[in-house]
Amino acid sequence: MQHGVLDWPAPLLPYQQEGIAALISRNELLLADDMGLGKTVQAIAALRILFYRQEIESALLVCPASLTSQWRRELAKWAPDLRVVVISGTPSERGALWHLPGHVKLISYETLRADVLELRNSPALRTRWSVVILDEASRIKNRDSGISQACRKIPRQRRWALTGTPLENSVEDLISILDFLLNDPDKPSPLPRDIHRLKEELQYTQLRRKKEDVLTDLPPKQVNELILDLPPAQREAYDLAEREGIVRLTASGTSITVTHVLELISRLKQICNYDPVSGESAKLADIEQRIATLSEQGYRALIFSQYTDKTYGTGRIAQVLQQYNPLVFTGSLNASQRASTVDRFLQDKRHRALILSLRAGGVGLNLQAASYVFHLDRWWNPAIEEQADSRAHRMGQPYPVTVFRYICAGTIEERIDSILREKRKLFQDIVDDVSLDLRLALTEKELFGLFGLSAPPSQKSSVTAPNPSDLFVNMSGQSFEEWIALRLERFGFQVTITPAVRDGGIDLIAVRTDSLQIETRLMIQCKSHHSQAGVSVVRELRGVVPDRSPGIVPVVVCPGGFSSDAQDFASQNGIRLWSRKELEQLDQQAFPEQTS
């Protein structure tokens, strides 16, 4: 180690300096900055300073396999005085590498799982590491997975978790990460599931900054949803596949399952990408035309698809765009091939497009050489798409970033997007930074409803929650309020049930403060009516909450729905209405495990 002043290859921004200080001063930290804000640089700088001060002796850095080369490159750039040992190769080769001297041992999640869970005397468990860092820590969101178990077994003094999406689908994602941060393998203790207790933990454990708050000079990102009509032959192929698929689903009778429906959805999405019989593709024709224009203007693009085959996915895109020297980045590449592909794209402008599979290329890569992003097909998870967009929309990007997301009109893509828009709106109304997964986002009723079918009675009885309208008819007013309060608490609200008398028409007050200390206060009036609520009910709440103060949201809840006059009045006066549909969504998203 050198003993002079530490030099940095580039200035550290003020918010990065604050993040480095937080990492240095804390034994456990969840660094949850937005994607593109430099979590890697902050972690490396903090490591370098701690080694320089001789406050730590060893560090274990765990990351996705696709990012090991990038971490090695960034370590060489920001901490050239640290010796880095990459743990990879055959089991015997890895055994020797574990014993090599070095400041930082760098290993992928999959390799760590193998070396911890499959070796009798694992080298990873023989020492208490000064620091253990988990990059893209959402990889341990499933607490029961082998990767998650292996990470929790590592003896550790300091522990840092880096991820821009610590909560993707449910609070269990966050609990698993906090388990790694707050528990030791030799004395584990269960974390509370109570949302209030978890929020208290986050106040001391999480550091999160958003792009718009700290990167005032970052060029804007514009998202364009392109609704395309299928050309005749592709439309005919799609319609035939949908008709035949529905016939097969209907013929299955009570033996039909959600898996059958999901298989049909995937098949129809593939045809929306490309019709192999006619060779027609509305999406690829549009992309080819846009890439031609962008190439002439000197711009470059990233193109994402969830499919990696040569018929419907990345292989097909590469064939269509071959005159633009595209490069392909998928999970089939090994670590050195991935690093080489990224380097070639960054250094050689003749490659006008980089085509990536969404799962392999959607995280961790710095691809500011491109200022246009295309999503050939939709993953239906906003967090995954945002991560992919952030490969280009990040520090060092000199140009505005333009994103194109494709939807084929009159197809399954448009119908699912319509449902998810409603669900995203509910999430935005209730809680921020929570994303959707198709299997959790759509109930069985909605999945079958996409094709005009009903779920078999046997499945309904096993996984579908009771009809809220019927359920609430038999509830007392107090029980109805408690039912709503419990579900809001799952989203992090602190809920107060007002006294039964002299409550001024407000039955529940739900308060939530986000990571930026912005408060949202729901003022809720509950009507457990089976019939529609009239405009007088909505006017009553408007009288109690006359001012539209920032952060205050008046809400009227009635499972029986609302009259047209009530809906018009609410729309004109900024009042939210929750009927049976919103209550079903609230229940499913608060307790996704009941419908997954």
N, C-alpha and C positions, 0 to 999 in steps of 0.2 A: 504494500500500500504506500502511496505517496503521502508526504506529510506537509505539503504546501497548501496553498489556497485551492479549493476545488473549482475547476473551470467547467463551464457548461457549453455545449456546442451551439446553443441558441438561448435567447432570453426565456426565462420562466415567467409566465403571466401571473399577475397577482393572485388570481383564484387558484392557480396551480401551486403557488407558494403556500397558500393557506392549506391546501390539501396535503402537501408534503409535511407541513408542521403538524397536522392532525395525525397523520400516519406515524410520525416519529414519537408523538407524545402519548399514543394510545396502544395498549396491548391488543385490543380488538377493534377493528373498524370495518364497516361496510361502506366502501367508496362506490356510491351509486350515481355518479355524475352521468348526465346524458351522454349518449354515444357520440364520439368525436371530440370530446373535451380533453383527451390526453390522460386517461387513467393509467396507462402503461408508463408514461413518462414520470408521473407523480410517484408511482410505486418504485420505479428504478432509482429516482433521485433520493427518495427516503431510504432505500436500502444502502445506497452509496454513502450517505451521510452517517448512518448508523454504523457501518463498517469502519468508516473513517474515524469516528469517535471511539471505536473499539467497544461499543455497547452490545454488539452481537457477534457471534462466531460462525453461524451457519444459516443458510436460507434454502428452503425448498419451494420452488415455484411450479405450480401445476396449471396447465392450460390445455385447450383443445389441440389435438395433433396438428391441425392445419395451421396453428399459430406458433409452433415451436421455432421455426426459422425466423419469423418476424421478431419474436422475443429475443432471440440470440442476436439479431442485427441491432435491435434497439439497445440492448445491454452493452454491446460493443461501442455504440455511439455515445450513450449517456453515462456509462460507467466503465470506461476502458480499463480501469485499474482493478476491476473485479474478475476473478477467474471463474468461468462458467463451464460446468460439465453437463452435457446433454445425456440423459439416461435413455438409451434406445438400443435396438438390436436384439439379438437372441438372448434367452435367459442367462447363459453363461457370460456373454458380453456385458450384459447389464450388471451382473454381479461384480465384475471387475470395475465397472464405471462408478458404482456406488462408493467404492473405496478410494477413488482418486481424490487428491486434495483439491479443494475449490471453495470459493465463497458461496456460489449459487449452484444448486442442483436443479436442472430444468427437465421436466418430465410431463408427458401427456396424461390425461385422465385415464385412458384405457390401460396404459402401461403401469401406472400407479396401482390401478385395481388389481392387475395380475400380480405385481410384485408384493402387494400387501396381503391379498386374500389367498393366493395360490402357493406362496413359499412358506415353508415351515418356520424358517428363521429369517424373516424379512429384514434386509438392510435398512429399509425405510423406518423400521420400528425400533432400531437399536439405539437411537440417540434422541434426545429431546431437542428439537430444532429451535433455534433462536427465533426464526420467523417462518411461517408457512403462508404462502399466498395462493389464493385460488382465483385465476383469471376466468372471466365468463362464468362466474360462480353459480349462475342459474343451472349449470350442468348438474348440480347436486340438489335440485329442487325436489326430486323424488327421494324421500328419505330412505326408502327401502331398497334402492338400487345399489348394485355392487360398488359403483363409483362413489356414491354418497357414504356408504359404510366404510370404504377404504380411507376416505379423507378424514372421517371422524376418528379413526384409529391412530392417526399420526400424532405422536407426542409433540407438543408445541407450547412455546411460551407466548410469542406474539402471533396473532392470526389476522390476516387481512383478506377480505373478499371483494373482488372487483366485478361489478356488473351494472349495466344501465337499466336492466329489467329484473329487479329482485323479486317482483311479484308479477307472474304472467297470467295464471289461470285461477289460483285460489290462494288463500292465506297460508296453506300448507307449504307452498313454495318458499315463502319468507321464513316460516318456522324452521325449515330444514337448514337454511343458510345461517340463521341465528343459532341453531344447535351447534354448528361447527364453530361459530365465533365465541359462544358463551360457555360451552361445556368442555371439560377435559375428558379424555378417554378413560382415565382411571377413576373418575368420580362423576359419571354422567347424572344429570337430574333432568326430569321432564320439564319442558318449557310450558308456560301457561298458554292455553288456547284462547283465553279471554282477550278480545281485541284491544281493550283499554290497557291491559298489562303489556301487550306487545308494543303498543304505541309508546308506552313509557320507555321500553327497552330501546326503541329506535331513536328516541330523543338523545340517547347517550351513545348510540352505536353507529348510526347512519350519518354520512355526509353526502348530500345530494345537491348539485347545482344544475340548472337548466341552460341550454344553449342560448336562448334569447336573453337571459339575464347576464351572462358573462361574456358572450362573444358578440358585442354590439356591431362589430365590423364584418361579421360573417355574412357572405352574400345570401340573399333570400332563396328559399326553396319553393318552387311552384309545382303543385300536384295537379295533373290533368287526367280525368277519367274519360277514356275514349270508348264510346258505345258504338260498336260496329255491327252492321248488317252482314249476315253470312251470304256469300255468293250462291247462285242457284244450286250447283252440285253439292256444295258443302251443306247447304240448308237441307237438301233432300236426304243426305246421309245422316245428318243429325236427327231430323224428324223420324226417320225410319228406326234409328237406334233407340230413340226415346219411346216410340210406340211399342216396339218389340220388347224393350225392357220393362215397360209397365205391364204388358201382357204376362211376362214371366213372373213378375212380382205378384200380380193378381192370382195367377195359377198356383202360386206357392201356398195360398191359403194361410192357415195358422202357423205354418212352419217358416214363414217369412221372418227375417231378422234385420236388425239395423245394418249389419254387415252387408247384406244383399243390397240395401238401398245405397250405402256408401260406395259399393262397387259400381253401381249404375251411375252414380254422380261422377266418379272418377272417369268412367268410360266416356260420358258425355262431355266432360271438360277436355279430354284428350281430342275429341272430334272438333271441339271449338278451336283448338290450337291448329289442327291440320287434318284434312280428309285424305287418307292414303290412297283411296280409289281414284279420285279425280285430281288429286294434287293441289286442290284449292285451299287457301287459308287467308281469311280476311286480315288476321293479325299479322302474319308474316309479310303479306303484301304491303301493309301499312308501314311496318318496321323497315322493310327494304327501301321503301321510298324515302322515309325520314333519314335513314342512315346515309343514303346517297347525298341528300342535301347537306347533312351535317358534315360529312366527309369533305365535300367541296369547300365548306366554310372553315375547315380545320379543327372541328370539334370531334370528340371521341365519346363512346357510350359504353355503359354497362347494361347487359341484358340478362334478366333473371328468369328462370323457370323452375318449377318444382320437379319437373320430369328430366331425366338425364339420357333417355334413349334417343336413337337416331330417327325415330318416326315422329314423335310428338314433342320432344324436349330440346335439350341443348345441342344434341347432334344434328337435328333438323335445322335449327337456327344457323349453326355453323355452315351447313351446306348452302343454305339460301344466301348467306352473306359472304361466301368464300372469296369474292373479288376484293373484299375489304380487309383481308388477312386477319380474320378473327382468331382469338385464342380462347381455349375452353378450360374452365376451372371447375372440376367436380370432385366428389368424394373418392373417385377411383384413383386419383393421383396420390402418390406417396408424398412425404414431406418435402423432399428435395425437388420433386416435379412441381409442386405447388409454388414453392419459393421461386423457382426458375420462371414459371409462367407469369407470376406477378412482376418480377424484375423485367422480363421481356416487354410486358405491356407498358410499364412505367418508363422504360428507357428508349423504346423504339416506337416512334409516332406512326410508323407505317401500319401498325396494328390499330385499326380504327375502332374495334369493338372487343370487349372481353365478355364472354358468355359464361355465366356462372349458375350452378345449381343453388337454389335458395338456401338450403341447409348448410352446404359446404362453404359457400362464399358470402353468406349474409352477415357474418360476424367477424370482427377483429382485423379486417384488411383495411389498409390506407390506400385509397385509389382516387386521389384528388386529380389525377390526370384526366379523368372523365368528368364531364359536367352534365351529361344526360343519362337518365336511368329509365330502363324499360322493364315492366313486369308483364311477361307474356301471359302468365296465368296467375291467379290469386291464391295465396296460401290461406286466406280467411283468418289470419291472425295479425292484427295491426302492429303488434310489437315486432314480429318477424319482418314485416315489410319496412317498418321504420329503421330497423337495424340495417337492412339491405340498402336503403336510401342513404344511410349515414356513411357508407363506404366512400361516397363521393362528397356528401355534404358535411364537411368537417374542416378543422383548422388547416390552413394552407390552400384551400380552394379559392382561386382568384375570381371565378365566374359564378353567377347565379346558377343554381342546379334546377333542372327541369325533369320532372318525373312523369312518365306515362304509364297508366294502369289500364289494361284492356278488359272490356266486358262485351260479350256478344249479345246483341239484342234478341229477345224472344227465346232465350235459352236458360238452362239451369243456372248459369252464372248470374244472370240478371235477377232471377227469383231469389237466390241465396243472398245476393248483395242487398236486396230490398229488406230481407229479414234482419240482416246484420246491421244495417243502418239504424233500424229501430233499437236494436240491442246496444249499439254503441252510444246512441243518444241517452238511453237509460243509464249506462255506465257514466257518461259525462255528467248527467244530472246528479248522480249519487256519489261517485268516487272516481278520482282521476287515476291514470297510469295503471289500469287493469286491462289486460288484453283477452282476446277470445280465442278459443280453440273450437274447431268445428264440432267435435264430439261433445263438447260441453256447451257450446253456444246454441246448438239446436236441440230442442227436445225431440223425442221420438214422434210426437204428434206433428211437429213442424217438418221433420225429415220426411215422413210419409206424405204429409200434406203437399210437399213440393211436387208430387206426382198425382195429387188428387186421391190418395189412398188413406185408409185408416189403419192404425196399428192394430194387430190382432188383440183380442181381449186378454189372452194369456200374458202378453207383454205389457199391456196397459196395467194389469193388476200388479205386475212385479216391479215396474219402474216408474210409473207415472203417478205424480202426486195427486191428492184429491182435488177435485174441481174447487177452486177457491170460492166461487160463487155459492156452491152448495155448502161448502165448509163454513162460510161466514154467516149463513142464514141461522145456523144453530149456535153461533157465538154470542156471548154477552158483549156489550160495548167495551167493557174493560178487557175481556179476552182478545177482542179484535185489536185494541190498542197495543196490548202486550205482544201479539203476533207480529205486528208491524215493527215495534220497537226492537224485538230480537233480531230481525233481519237487517235493520239499519245498523245495529251494533256490529254485525258481521262486516260491514263496510267501513267501520272505524268511527261511526258517529257516537257521541255521548248523548243519550236520549233521556229526556225527562218527561214523565207522564204527569200532566198537570192534575190538580185536584178535581174531583168530579163536579164540584160546584164552583161557580164564580171563576171559571177558566176563560171567560171572554170568547168562547167559541174555538179556542185552540186546545187541542187534546194532547198533542205531542210537540216538544221542542227538541230538535235533533241538531247538534252542533259538531262540526268537524273542522279541524285546522290542518292544512296540508303542510308539506315540507318547507314552503316559503312563508309559513305563518299567515296564510290567507284563510280567513274564516268563512265557512258556509253555514248558514243557520236556516234549517227548514222549520217553518211554522205550519203544523199539520192539523187539519180538521178531519176527523174520522166519522164516516157514516156507514155502518154495516148493513146497508139496505140491499135487498134483493132486486128492488125496482130502481129506476133511474132517479138520480138526484136532480132537482130543478135549479133554476137560476137563483132562487132565493138563498139556497145553501151557499152558493159561491159568493153571492153578494155579502152574506154574513161575514165570511172570512175577509173579504176586501175591506169591510168596515173596521175589522179588528186590526188589520195590517194595512193601513192606508198609504204609508210611505214606501216607495220602492228603494229602500236603502241598499247600498252595495252589500252583497253577500246574503241578504235576506230573501228567501224563496218561499212564498205561500203555496201550500199544497192542500187540495181536497181529495180525500180518498173515499171511493164508493165502488164496491165490487159490481153493483148493478148498472154502472155506467152513468152517463149524464145526458140530459136533454140537449137538443141543438142550441137552445137559448143559453143554457149554462156553458156550453162549449164556446159559443161566440163571446160571451162576457169574459170568460177566463182568458181567451186569446187576446182580447183587447186590453186586459188589465194585468197581464204578466203572472197569471195564476196557473200552476201546474195541476193537471187532473190525472189521478191514478185510478183506473177502473180495473176490471178483472184481468185484462191483458197485462197491464203494468204490474199487478200484484203477482201474477204467475211468473213473470220475468224476474221480479225482485226475489221471489222464493227460490227459483232455479239457480240464480246467480249467487245468492247468499249460501245455498247449500248444494253446490254442483255435484257433490259426491252421491246425492240421492238419485240423480238422473244420469250419472255417467256409466 
